[in-house]
Amino acid sequence: MSAAGGELAGSIPPVSFTLGADGQIRQRLRLSRGFMWLCRLATYASLLVLAVLLLSIVWNSVGRLRWDFLSSHYSMQPDRCGILAGLWGTFWLVLLTATFSIPVGVGSAVYLEELAKDTWLMRVIRVNLSNLAGVPSIVYGILGLTAFRPLVIQLQSVFDGRHAVNVLGLFRVRLLKLDIYDGSVLIGAMTMSLVILPTVIIASQEALRAVPSTIRVASLALGATRWQTIWRQVLPASLPGIATGVILSISRAMGEAAPLMMIGVLTVASMCPGGIESPGQLLSDPGRVLSVPFDQFTAMPVEIYDWSKQPDPQDRFTAVAASGILVLLAVLLTVNAAAMIVRYRAGRQLRW
């Protein structure tokens, strides 16, 4: 052995295994196993609570969840009560909410992640977006009541010509008559867009951050502009994450009741928005869609809340509310399953 090797070997202290060290290792293993079992118990307890709730809802809905429940309107008689108006109201609400929130949310995320400079203002905006995602939905309902509701109602005076008459002194000729009601689908969609917009932006930002920077660098090195890089490379690569975040945000909007009740959404509705009660009517008379945003409506969570507080000594409305909960859960599970399918299929096409 060389002199340098001998000096190196002499500088390394001898390793000795003692009973004390062995006891510490055993103690750490016991703590690890104990923590693992604690996590298992927490998981099993959560699943047990969920199973009990689902079984209770299913048990209470036995005998009431039939096809006529899905094809009939509200009634003071529990045996004739249905959720058709809530189904169509939720459909139009989600459609308009997605129309408003997806372009604004994804566009804001692209600007914050790809175009905006890292200034103190941008950092403040990013922090406040996270804070807005945790704001109770009732606060957005108050904002919709005080801001969107007067704004949308004022649109009626613009479209029917009264605003032009008052300002320009013209003849009282009505250009277009729109009956905009309190608690219309348009007001509800604008309010719910505020509820889910922070979540859409944050989810889209996370999806954009997950795209490797090498894709951007390679695209720019090949002569693509910044916009071409974003549109043709970054957005397609981040599509699975963006789609998942958007769909899950919309599923949250489907389950909200407090903001809708704050803006004056009907709890009792005897007709669907636009008078459309089936896909056949929608195809036979597409012109009805134009009146949908301005009609009053109700949603499934609002109807379920109204049924749950109805005074009924025989608890017949409890069965109606339980049936409505099952329908809402089925719709939510379908939406979540769609999010998983979209993410899986889009993820298979990625090549990085």
C-alpha positions in Angstrom: 0.0 0.0 0.0 1.3 3.5 -0.9 2.0 6.1 1.7 -0.9 8.2 0.5 -3.2 5.3 0.8 -2.0 4.5 4.3 -2.6 8.1 5.4 -6.1 8.0 3.9 -7.0 4.8 5.6 -5.6 6.1 8.9 -7.8 9.2 8.7 -11.1 7.3 8.5 -12.4 6.5 11.9 -13.4 2.8 12.5 -17.1 2.1 12.3 -18.6 0.2 15.2 -22.1 -1.1 15.6 -23.4 -0.9 19.1 -26.5 -2.0 20.8 -27.6 1.6 21.2 -27.5 2.2 17.4 -29.4 -1.0 16.8 -32.1 0.1 19.2 -32.5 3.5 17.5 -33.0 1.8 14.1 -35.7 -0.5 15.6 -37.4 2.5 17.1 -37.4 4.3 13.8 -38.9 1.3 12.1 -41.6 1.1 14.7 -42.4 4.8 14.2 -42.5 4.2 10.4 -44.9 1.3 10.7 -47.0 3.2 13.2 -47.3 6.2 10.9 -48.2 3.9 8.0 -51.0 2.3 9.9 -52.2 5.7 11.1 -52.5 6.8 7.4 -54.3 3.6 6.6 -56.8 4.2 9.4 -57.4 7.7 8.2 -58.1 6.4 4.7 -60.4 3.7 5.9 -62.3 6.1 8.2 -62.8 8.5 5.3 -64.1 5.6 3.0 -66.3 4.4 5.8 -67.9 7.9 6.3 -68.4 8.1 2.5 -70.0 4.7 2.4 -72.4 5.5 5.2 -73.5 8.7 3.6 -74.0 7.0 0.2 -75.9 4.1 1.7 -78.1 6.6 3.7 -78.9 8.6 0.6 -79.7 5.5 -1.5 -81.9 4.1 1.3 -83.9 7.3 1.6 -84.3 7.5 -2.2 -85.7 4.0 -2.6 -89.1 4.2 -4.2 -88.8 7.8 -5.4 -85.9 7.7 -7.9 -87.8 6.8 -11.0 -88.0 8.1 -14.6 -90.9 10.4 -13.8 -88.6 12.2 -11.3 -86.2 13.1 -14.1 -89.0 14.2 -16.5 -91.3 16.2 -14.2 -91.3 19.7 -12.6 -91.5 20.9 -9.0 -94.7 20.1 -7.2 -96.0 20.6 -3.6 -96.9 16.9 -3.7 -93.7 14.8 -3.1 -95.0 11.9 -5.2 -95.2 14.2 -8.3 -92.1 16.3 -7.6 -89.3 16.2 -10.3 -85.9 17.7 -11.1 -86.3 18.4 -14.8 -86.1 22.2 -14.4 -83.0 21.8 -12.2 -81.3 19.6 -14.8 -81.8 22.0 -17.7 -81.0 25.0 -15.5 -77.7 23.4 -14.4 -76.9 22.5 -18.0 -77.4 26.1 -19.3 -75.6 27.5 -16.3 -72.6 25.3 -16.8 -72.5 26.0 -20.6 -72.5 29.8 -20.1 -70.1 29.6 -17.2 -67.6 27.6 -19.3 -68.1 30.1 -22.2 -67.1 33.0 -19.9 -64.4 31.4 -17.7 -62.4 29.2 -20.0 -61.1 31.9 -22.5 -60.5 34.4 -19.7 -58.9 31.8 -17.3 -56.6 30.1 -19.9 -55.7 33.4 -21.5 -54.8 34.9 -18.1 -52.6 31.9 -17.3 -50.8 32.1 -20.6 -50.1 35.8 -20.0 -48.9 35.3 -16.4 -46.7 32.4 -17.3 -45.4 33.0 -20.8 -45.6 36.7 -21.5 -45.6 38.8 -18.3 -42.3 40.0 -16.8 -41.4 39.0 -13.3 -42.3 42.3 -11.6 -43.6 43.0 -8.1 -47.0 43.6 -9.6 -47.1 40.2 -11.2 -46.0 38.6 -8.0 -48.8 40.4 -6.1 -51.3 39.2 -8.7 -50.1 35.6 -8.5 -50.3 35.6 -4.7 -53.8 37.1 -4.7 -55.0 34.6 -7.2 -54.3 31.8 -4.7 -56.1 33.9 -2.0 -59.1 34.4 -4.3 -59.4 30.6 -4.8 -60.1 30.2 -1.1 -62.7 33.0 -0.8 -66.1 31.6 0.2 -68.5 31.4 -2.7 -71.1 33.5 -0.9 -68.8 36.5 -1.3 -69.0 36.1 -5.0 -72.7 35.8 -4.7 -72.8 39.2 -3.0 -70.6 40.7 -5.8 -73.0 39.2 -8.4 -76.0 40.7 -6.6 -74.5 44.2 -6.3 -72.6 44.4 -9.7 -73.8 41.9 -12.3 -77.5 42.0 -11.5 -77.9 45.8 -12.0 -75.6 45.7 -15.0 -77.5 42.9 -16.8 -80.9 44.4 -16.0 -79.7 47.7 -17.4 -79.0 45.9 -20.7 -82.8 45.7 -21.2 -83.1 49.4 -21.5 -80.3 49.4 -24.0 -81.7 46.7 -26.2 -85.3 47.7 -26.2 -84.5 51.3 -27.3 -85.4 53.2 -24.1 -81.8 54.1 -23.4 -81.4 55.5 -27.0 -84.6 57.5 -26.5 -83.6 59.0 -23.2 -80.1 59.9 -24.4 -80.7 61.0 -28.0 -84.3 62.2 -27.8 -85.4 59.9 -30.6 -88.8 58.5 -31.2 -89.8 55.8 -28.7 -89.2 52.9 -31.1 -88.2 49.7 -29.5 -85.4 48.0 -31.3 -85.5 44.6 -29.5 -87.5 43.5 -26.5 -85.7 41.3 -24.0 -87.4 40.4 -20.8 -84.4 40.1 -18.4 -85.4 38.8 -15.1 -83.7 38.8 -11.7 -81.8 35.6 -11.2 -81.4 34.9 -14.9 -79.1 32.4 -16.4 -76.8 35.1 -17.6 -76.4 36.7 -14.1 -75.9 33.2 -12.6 -73.2 32.3 -15.2 -71.3 35.6 -14.6 -71.3 35.0 -10.9 -70.3 31.4 -11.1 -67.5 32.4 -13.5 -66.0 34.5 -10.7 -66.2 31.5 -8.4 -64.2 29.2 -10.6 -62.0 31.7 -12.4 -59.1 31.6 -9.8 -59.1 27.8 -9.9 -59.0 27.7 -13.7 -56.2 30.2 -13.8 -54.1 28.4 -11.2 -54.7 24.9 -12.8 -53.7 26.3 -16.2 -50.6 27.9 -14.7 -49.5 24.6 -13.2 -50.1 22.8 -16.5 -48.0 25.4 -18.4 -45.2 25.2 -15.8 -45.1 21.4 -16.3 -44.1 21.8 -20.0 -40.3 21.4 -20.3 -38.5 24.6 -21.1 -36.5 22.7 -23.7 -39.6 22.7 -25.9 -39.8 26.5 -25.9 -36.0 26.8 -26.5 -36.1 24.4 -29.4 -39.1 26.0 -31.0 -37.5 29.5 -30.8 -34.2 28.1 -32.0 -35.9 26.8 -35.2 -37.2 30.3 -36.0 -40.7 30.2 -34.5 -42.0 33.4 -33.0 -43.1 33.6 -29.4 -46.7 33.4 -30.2 -46.2 30.4 -32.6 -44.3 28.7 -29.8 -47.1 29.2 -27.3 -49.9 28.3 -29.8 -48.3 25.3 -31.5 -46.0 23.8 -28.8 -46.8 24.9 -25.3 -50.6 24.9 -25.3 -50.9 21.4 -27.0 -48.4 20.0 -24.5 -50.3 21.5 -21.5 -53.7 20.6 -22.8 -54.2 17.5 -20.5 -53.6 19.5 -17.3 -55.6 22.5 -18.5 -58.6 20.3 -19.5 -58.5 18.5 -16.2 -58.4 21.7 -14.2 -61.2 23.3 -16.2 -63.6 20.3 -16.0 -63.0 19.9 -12.2 -63.6 23.6 -11.7 -66.9 23.3 -13.7 -67.9 20.4 -11.5 -67.5 22.7 -8.5 -69.8 25.2 -10.1 -72.4 22.5 -10.6 -72.5 21.9 -6.8 -72.7 25.5 -5.6 -76.0 26.8 -4.2 -75.1 29.8 -2.0 -74.1 32.3 -4.8 -77.2 31.4 -6.9 -79.5 31.9 -4.0 -77.9 35.3 -3.3 -78.6 36.6 -6.8 -82.3 35.5 -6.6 -82.4 32.2 -8.4 -85.7 30.5 -8.2 -86.1 27.7 -5.7 -89.4 26.7 -7.3 -89.5 26.5 -11.1 -92.4 25.2 -13.1 -90.6 25.5 -16.5 -87.2 25.2 -18.0 -85.2 28.2 -19.4 -86.4 29.0 -22.9 -89.2 26.5 -22.5 -86.7 23.8 -23.7 -87.5 20.5 -21.9 -86.0 18.0 -24.2 -83.2 17.7 -26.9 -86.0 17.3 -29.5 -87.4 20.8 -28.7 -83.9 22.2 -28.9 -83.4 20.8 -32.4 -86.9 21.6 -33.7 -86.8 25.2 -32.5 -83.2 26.5 -32.1 -84.4 30.0 -31.8 -85.5 29.4 -28.2 -81.8 29.3 -27.3 -81.6 33.1 -27.7 -84.0 33.7 -24.8 -82.3 31.2 -22.5 -79.7 33.6 -21.0 -82.4 36.0 -20.0 -84.8 33.6 -18.4 -85.2 32.8 -14.8 -84.0 29.3 -13.8 -83.2 27.0 -10.9 -80.3 24.6 -10.4 -80.1 21.1 -8.8 -78.3 22.2 -5.6 -80.9 25.0 -5.1 -83.8 22.5 -5.5 -82.2 20.0 -3.2 -81.8 22.7 -0.5 -85.5 23.7 -0.9 -86.7 20.1 -0.6 -84.5 19.4 2.4 -86.2 22.2 4.4 -89.8 21.5 3.5 -91.9 20.7 6.6 -93.2 17.2 6.1 -94.0 15.0 9.1 -93.8 11.8 7.0 -90.4 12.8 5.6 -91.6 12.3 2.0 -89.6 15.3 0.8 -86.5 13.7 2.4 -86.8 11.0 -0.2 -87.2 13.6 -2.9 -84.1 15.4 -1.7 -82.1 12.1 -1.5 -83.1 11.3 -5.1 -81.9 14.8 -6.2 -78.6 14.2 -4.4 -78.1 11.0 -6.3 -78.8 12.6 -9.6 -76.4 15.4 -8.8 -73.7 12.9 -7.7 -74.2 10.9 -10.9 -73.7 14.1 -13.0 -70.6 15.1 -11.0 -69.1 11.6 -11.3 -69.7 11.7 -15.1 -68.0 15.0 -15.4 -65.0 13.8 -13.3 -64.8 10.7 -15.3 -64.7 12.8 -18.5 -61.8 14.8 -17.0 -59.9 11.5 -16.4 -60.6 10.3 -19.9 -59.5 13.6 -21.5 -56.3 13.7 -19.5 -55.5 10.0 -20.3 -56.1 10.3 -24.0 -54.3 13.7 -24.3 -51.4 12.4 -22.2 -50.9 9.5 -24.5 -50.2 11.9 -27.4 -47.4 13.7 -25.6 -43.9 12.8 -26.7 -41.9 14.2 -23.8 
